[in-house]
Amino acid sequence: MKQPEFEIKGGYKKTNIGCIPEDWDVFQLESIVLDGTQNGIYKSDSDNGLMCELVNMKEIFRDNVITNEIPMRIIRLNDSEKKRFLLFEGDLLFARRSLALEGVGKCSIVGKLNKPTTFESSIIRTSPDPEKVQSKYLFFYLQSEKGKNKMLSFARQVAVSGVTGKDLLKYPVPIPPLPEQKEIAEILSTWDDAIEQNQKLLEQLKLRKKGLMQRLLT
């Protein structure tokens, strides 16, 4: 399958985060998101219920895209908590802390949800402003080597390394015009889809090989 390519037109300019295309700009995260950042909700074991799925740190470190495909802990939320803490497609979630330095600020994007879903207190949520930045573009930048290295520069290293919402709001992001953001996100999404398809094919081939070995060697 031929993969689409992306060509940057024009020259480059120097910025505080390195060289970027001339028609791109650098913005701190606080200027391209809605309502800043928000820490998640704390719920004790006694708050388990049948109302809302809860994204925990294990989901953040396991999945780049958060959906309801794999069951999560179920908790109760009242109406006020729902207004404040329910997740929506396109939200970005960050790990506030990590035992390993490289896990600090690990980002996942919220995909399509078919159940009410919220997030726990060790996670930070922010909602990109769709008039300024595409969620997928921002997510892919945060997943890039440059994006991850910049995130590590914000890490506070104590017994457990971490990052705060205030730190994240100062995080600089190179922002191209919206049409270019869309094109970049679509190209990288196509590659992600191809990787997922090939991973599924690899698992199928491993199972077939295992069955074939069983038949040939016994």
DAJO-V682912 format. One record per residue. N is the residue number from 0. OMEGA is omega in whole degrees, 0 to 359 (NA if undefined). Layout:
# DAJO-V682912
N|OMEGA / N|OMEGA
This chain:
# DAJO-V682912
0|180 / 1|182 / 2|178 / 3|179 / 4|180 / 5|181 / 6|177 / 7|181 / 8|179 / 9|183 / 10|182 / 11|176 / 12|180 / 13|177 / 14|180 / 15|175 / 16|179 / 17|181 / 18|177 / 19|178 / 20|187 / 21|184 / 22|174 / 23|175 / 24|177 / 25|178 / 26|170 / 27|185 / 28|184 / 29|183 / 30|181 / 31|178 / 32|179 / 33|172 / 34|173 / 35|179 / 36|182 / 37|172 / 38|182 / 39|187 / 40|175 / 41|177 / 42|178 / 43|179 / 44|181 / 45|180 / 46|176 / 47|182 / 48|184 / 49|188 / 50|192 / 51|176 / 52|185 / 53|175 / 54|177 / 55|180 / 56|182 / 57|177 / 58|179 / 59|182 / 60|180 / 61|191 / 62|172 / 63|178 / 64|183 / 65|175 / 66|178 / 67|183 / 68|178 / 69|183 / 70|178 / 71|176 / 72|180 / 73|180 / 74|175 / 75|173 / 76|174 / 77|185 / 78|179 / 79|179 / 80|178 / 81|180 / 82|185 / 83|195 / 84|179 / 85|180 / 86|178 / 87|180 / 88|181 / 89|175 / 90|175 / 91|181 / 92|182 / 93|173 / 94|181 / 95|183 / 96|182 / 97|175 / 98|177 / 99|184 / 100|184 / 101|179 / 102|183 / 103|178 / 104|179 / 105|187 / 106|170 / 107|178 / 108|179 / 109|177 / 110|180 / 111|182 / 112|177 / 113|176 / 114|173 / 115|186 / 116|178 / 117|185 / 118|188 / 119|194 / 120|178 / 121|184 / 122|176 / 123|178 / 124|169 / 125|183 / 126|180 / 127|177 / 128|185 / 129|178 / 130|183 / 131|185 / 132|174 / 133|181 / 134|183 / 135|177 / 136|181 / 137|178 / 138|182 / 139|177 / 140|180 / 141|178 / 142|183 / 143|180 / 144|179 / 145|180 / 146|180 / 147|179 / 148|179 / 149|179 / 150|181 / 151|179 / 152|178 / 153|186 / 154|174 / 155|186 / 156|171 / 157|177 / 158|174 / 159|181 / 160|182 / 161|178 / 162|181 / 163|176 / 164|178 / 165|176 / 166|184 / 167|182 / 168|179 / 169|182 / 170|182 / 171|182 / 172|174 / 173|186 / 174|172 / 175|173 / 176|185 / 177|179 / 178|178 / 179|176 / 180|181 / 181|181 / 182|179 / 183|181 / 184|181 / 185|179 / 186|182 / 187|176 / 188|178 / 189|178 / 190|177 / 191|178 / 192|179 / 193|178 / 194|181 / 195|179 / 196|180 / 197|176 / 198|177 / 199|178 / 200|179 / 201|179 / 202|178 / 203|180 / 204|178 / 205|179 / 206|179 / 207|178 / 208|180 / 209|179 / 210|179 / 211|178 / 212|179 / 213|181 / 214|185 / 215|190 / 216|178 / 217|NA
